[in-house]
């Protein structure tokens, strides 16, 4: 007979999400800065982005798809990562309260949103723009990692119930 470990390690979960969301803030913050540099100076050469036949941060970050209602997608990403970061931090300081499950569910929901957004923007990059942005790919990695980690944690959580 297999013994089920009834104690979930929410501390590890929220710590890992905290790290991932911090990385997301760094990458989206850099993408916002690069976007602004490309818009202000057409001759700007980025030290962060790889430029090549299918790689062009300037093309992706300044495309019509790079903003929603006049706000850059990277800025929206930064704000969203900041929200997840603060929520994870709040959860880490309140592990013993009854809201830990709510914190997890909100982050799990954002994981689905991150995955959906990643699919949309990677499709736009690959199929419409035919260009990829290094910083965007890094945010896609963060998005997928947050989703996968929350998804696996949710499966483990449901088997421990």
N, C-alpha and C positions, 0 to 999 in steps of 0.2 A: 504494500500500500504506500502510495506517495503522499508525503506530508506537504500541505500547502503552506507557504510562508504568508501569513495574513498581514504582515507589516510591509507596507509599501514605503519605499524611500523617496518621499516627496522632496526632501532636501536635495538629493542628487538631481532629481528631475528639474527643479526650479533653478538650481545652480547652472546646469547645462544650458537651459533655455536662456538664462541671464547672459551667459557667455556668447551664445549664438546671436541673441538680439543685439548685444554690444557690437559684434562683428558686422551685423547688418547695418547698424547705425554708422559704423566707420565706412563701410563700402558705399552706402547710399549717400553719406555726407561727401565723400570724395567724388562720387558721380555728380552730385549737385554742383560742387566746386568746378569740376571739369566742364560740365555743361555751360556754366556761366562764363568760364574762360573761353570756350569755343564760340559762344555767342558774342562776346565782347571783342574778340580778336580772331579774325578768320585765318590768320597765319599761325595761330597758337599750335605748338607741338607739345603734346603731352608726354611726360616722362613715365606716367602710370599706365598708359594704354598702349597695347600692341597695335600697330597699324600694318595692314597687309591687304591681300586681295579680298579676303572675306572678314577682315577684322578692322573695324573703324569706329572707335568711340565717338568721334565727332559726327559721323553720319547717323548713328543711333541716338545719341544724346540730344541732337538738335533736330531730329525728324519731327514731323507733325504728330507722331504717336508718342512723343516724349513728354506730353503735357495733357492734363485733363482740366478743362475749364480755366486755362491759363496758369495752372500750377504744375510745376514739373513733377513727373512721376517719381523721380528720385527724392524730392522733398516730401512727397506723400509717404514714400517708403520710410524715410527717416523718422517721420512722426509716428508711423505705425510701429516701427521697431522700438522707438522710445516708449510707447505705450506698453508693449510687451515686456520691455526691460523693467519699467517701473512696476508693472503687475507682478513680475517674477520677484523683484526685490521686496515688494509688499508681502508676497506669499512667504518668502524666506524668513521674514521677521514675525510672521504670524502663523507658523506651522501648527501650532496647537489649537487654533480656533476652528470653528465650524465652517469657515469659508474656503478652506484649502481646496475642497472639491470644486467649488465655484471658480476659483482661480484657475485650476487645471482645465475646466470645461471652456472657459473663455480663451485660454491659450490654445486648446485643441481646436476650437472654432477658427481662431486666427491661422492655425496651421493649414486648415482647408482653404481659407482665403489666399494665403501665401502660395499654396500649390496651384490654385486656379489662376492667379495673377502670373505665376511663372510660366504656365502653359500658354497663356495668351501672349505674353511679351516674347517668349522664345519663338512662338509661331510667327509673330510679326517680324522678329529679327531674321529668322531663317527663310521664311517664304515671301515676305513682302519687301523687306529692305535688303535681303541677301548680304547682310553684314552682322557681325557680332561685336559686342562691347565687352572687354575684359572685366570691367567693374560690374557690369550687368550680370555676367556669368557667375561672378562671385556671389552676388545677391541671390541668384537662382539657387546656388548651392546651399546658402543659408536657409532659404525658404523651404527647400526640399528636406533639409536636415531637421528643421523645426517640425515639419509635418510628420516625417517618418518617426522621429523620436517620440512625439506625442501619440502617434498611432500605436506604436509598439507598447508604450507605457499604458495606454488605454486597454490593450489586449491583456497585458499582465495584470492590470487592475481588475479587469472583469473575471479573470481566472482565480483571483485571490478572494473574491467576494463570497 
